[in-house]
Amino acid sequence: MTPIRVRVLEAAIDLLATGGLRALTHVRIDERADLPKGSTSNYFRTRAALLIGVSEWIVEQELRPVRVAFSPRSPAELIDAMCTLLEVTTHENRDLTTARLVLFMEANHNAELREALSRGRAALGEGIVSALAEMGARDPQAATEAIAACFEGLLLHRIARHDSTDPRPIFETVVMGALA
């Protein structure tokens, strides 16, 4: 990926995280990335292409830490990994997560974006399904959906409400229930 395209995508994430969907325009991205006018349009001709490009970039950035985190061999390791991942996604990667949540809301009105985000979620869930299967979950797919829903809810509360509730007891309850 070219350094200019990376600058465009990083500027787009920054705009989404700080100003919401309305702040995301080709001109503002060029300005934020300190690029000549029209640079963003060279990579993403339309707003739709820009939204898809940003959502795919977010998934690409999030997959690395998730793949590392979700190779647990026990429920305790899974719970530890979930706690760590929640911290990373809501602190170090807060802007990335905020941008993703902004795109989630837009996906309600945009089928193409909804599909791109769904592909990303499926890719993120693959590692959890296999880990839960190895740990003996009766229905690893359903268990993954329950765990993902719990994680996403806590993530939303941390981003939107600045909630600092300790997630460990919640994750313990969901993981142990998924493996019961």
C-alpha positions as CSV (number, residue, x, y, z in Angstrom):
1,M,0.0,0.0,0.0
2,T,1.4,3.4,-0.9
3,P,2.3,5.8,1.9
4,I,-0.2,8.4,0.5
5,R,-3.0,5.9,0.6
6,V,-2.1,5.1,4.2
7,R,-2.1,8.9,5.0
8,V,-5.6,9.2,3.4
9,L,-7.0,6.3,5.4
10,E,-5.4,7.4,8.7
11,A,-6.8,11.0,8.1
12,A,-10.2,9.5,7.3
13,I,-10.2,7.5,10.6
14,D,-9.2,10.6,12.5
15,L,-12.0,12.6,11.0
16,L,-14.6,9.9,11.7
17,A,-13.3,9.5,15.3
18,T,-13.3,13.3,16.0
19,G,-16.1,14.6,13.9
20,G,-18.4,11.8,12.9
21,L,-19.6,10.8,9.5
22,R,-20.4,14.4,8.4
23,A,-16.7,15.4,8.8
24,L,-15.7,12.7,6.3
25,T,-15.2,14.4,2.9
26,H,-12.6,14.1,0.3
27,V,-11.5,17.7,0.7
28,R,-11.2,17.4,4.5
29,I,-9.2,14.2,4.2
30,D,-6.8,15.9,1.8
31,E,-6.5,18.8,4.3
32,R,-6.1,16.6,7.4
33,A,-3.4,14.4,5.6
34,D,-1.7,17.6,4.3
35,L,-2.1,16.4,0.7
36,P,-2.8,18.3,-2.5
37,K,-6.5,18.7,-3.4
38,G,-7.9,15.7,-5.2
39,S,-5.5,13.2,-3.6
40,T,-8.2,11.3,-1.8
41,S,-10.2,11.1,-5.0
42,N,-7.3,9.4,-6.7
43,Y,-7.8,6.5,-4.4
44,F,-11.5,6.6,-3.7
45,R,-13.5,8.2,-6.5
46,T,-16.8,8.2,-4.6
47,R,-18.0,8.5,-1.1
48,A,-19.2,4.9,-1.2
49,A,-15.8,3.7,-2.3
50,L,-14.2,5.8,0.5
51,L,-16.5,4.3,3.2
52,I,-15.8,0.7,2.0
53,G,-12.0,1.5,1.8
54,V,-12.0,2.9,5.3
55,S,-14.0,0.0,6.7
56,E,-11.6,-2.6,5.1
57,W,-8.6,-0.7,6.4
58,I,-10.1,-0.7,9.9
59,V,-10.6,-4.5,9.8
60,E,-7.1,-5.0,8.5
61,Q,-5.7,-3.0,11.4
62,E,-7.8,-4.8,13.9
63,L,-7.2,-8.3,12.6
64,R,-3.5,-8.3,13.7
65,P,-4.1,-7.9,17.5
66,V,-7.2,-10.1,17.4
67,R,-5.3,-13.0,15.7
68,V,-2.6,-12.7,18.4
69,A,-5.1,-12.5,21.2
70,F,-7.4,-15.2,20.2
71,S,-5.2,-18.3,20.2
72,P,-6.2,-19.3,23.8
73,R,-6.0,-22.8,25.0
74,S,-8.2,-22.5,28.1
75,P,-11.1,-20.4,29.3
76,A,-8.8,-18.4,31.5
77,E,-6.5,-17.5,28.6
78,L,-9.6,-16.5,26.5
79,I,-10.9,-14.3,29.3
80,D,-7.4,-12.7,29.7
81,A,-7.2,-12.1,26.0
82,M,-10.6,-10.5,25.9
83,C,-9.8,-8.2,28.7
84,T,-6.5,-7.2,27.0
85,L,-8.2,-6.7,23.7
86,L,-10.9,-4.5,25.2
87,E,-8.2,-2.4,26.7
88,V,-6.3,-2.1,23.4
89,T,-9.4,-1.3,21.4
90,T,-10.7,1.3,23.8
91,H,-7.5,3.0,24.7
92,E,-4.5,2.7,22.3
93,N,-6.9,2.1,19.3
94,R,-9.7,4.3,20.5
95,D,-9.9,6.4,17.4
96,L,-9.9,3.3,15.2
97,T,-12.7,1.8,17.3
98,T,-14.7,5.0,17.3
99,A,-14.4,5.3,13.5
100,R,-15.7,1.7,13.2
101,L,-18.7,2.4,15.4
102,V,-19.5,5.5,13.3
103,L,-19.4,3.3,10.2
104,F,-21.7,0.7,12.0
105,M,-24.3,3.3,12.4
106,E,-24.0,4.3,8.7
107,A,-24.3,0.7,7.7
108,N,-27.9,0.7,8.8
109,H,-28.6,2.8,5.7
110,N,-25.9,1.4,3.4
111,A,-26.1,-2.2,2.3
112,E,-22.6,-2.3,0.7
113,L,-21.0,-0.9,3.8
114,R,-23.0,-3.3,6.0
115,E,-21.7,-6.2,3.9
116,A,-18.1,-5.0,4.2
117,L,-18.4,-4.7,8.0
118,S,-20.1,-8.1,8.2
119,R,-17.1,-9.7,6.3
120,G,-14.8,-8.0,8.8
121,R,-16.7,-9.3,11.8
122,A,-16.8,-12.8,10.3
123,A,-13.0,-12.7,9.8
124,L,-12.6,-11.5,13.4
125,G,-14.8,-14.3,14.7
126,E,-13.1,-17.2,12.9
127,G,-10.3,-17.6,15.5
128,I,-12.8,-17.5,18.4
129,V,-14.9,-20.3,16.8
130,S,-11.9,-22.6,16.5
131,A,-10.6,-21.8,20.0
132,L,-14.0,-22.5,21.5
133,A,-14.3,-25.8,19.6
134,E,-11.0,-26.9,20.9
135,M,-12.1,-26.0,24.4
136,G,-15.2,-28.2,24.0
137,A,-18.0,-25.8,23.3
138,R,-21.1,-27.7,22.2
139,D,-22.0,-25.0,19.6
140,P,-18.8,-23.0,19.0
141,Q,-20.6,-20.7,16.5
142,A,-23.4,-19.7,18.9
143,A,-20.9,-19.3,21.7
144,T,-18.8,-17.0,19.5
145,E,-21.9,-14.9,18.7
146,A,-22.7,-14.6,22.4
147,I,-19.1,-13.7,23.3
148,A,-18.8,-11.2,20.4
149,A,-22.1,-9.5,21.3
150,C,-21.0,-9.1,24.9
151,F,-17.6,-7.8,23.8
152,E,-19.2,-5.3,21.4
153,G,-21.6,-4.1,24.1
154,L,-18.8,-3.4,26.5
155,L,-16.8,-1.8,23.7
156,L,-19.7,0.5,22.9
157,H,-20.2,1.5,26.5
158,R,-16.5,2.3,26.9
159,I,-16.4,4.4,23.8
160,A,-19.8,6.2,24.0
161,R,-20.1,6.4,27.8
162,H,-16.5,6.3,28.9
163,D,-17.5,3.4,31.1
164,S,-14.6,1.9,33.0
165,T,-16.4,-1.1,34.5
166,D,-14.1,-4.1,35.0
167,P,-15.0,-6.5,32.2
168,R,-13.5,-9.6,33.7
169,P,-16.5,-10.8,35.7
170,I,-18.7,-10.2,32.7
171,F,-16.4,-12.1,30.4
172,E,-16.1,-14.9,32.9
173,T,-19.8,-15.3,33.0
174,V,-20.3,-15.3,29.3
175,V,-17.3,-17.6,28.5
176,M,-18.2,-20.1,31.2
177,G,-21.8,-20.1,30.0
178,A,-20.6,-20.6,26.4
179,L,-18.6,-23.6,27.5
180,A,-21.1,-25.1,29.9
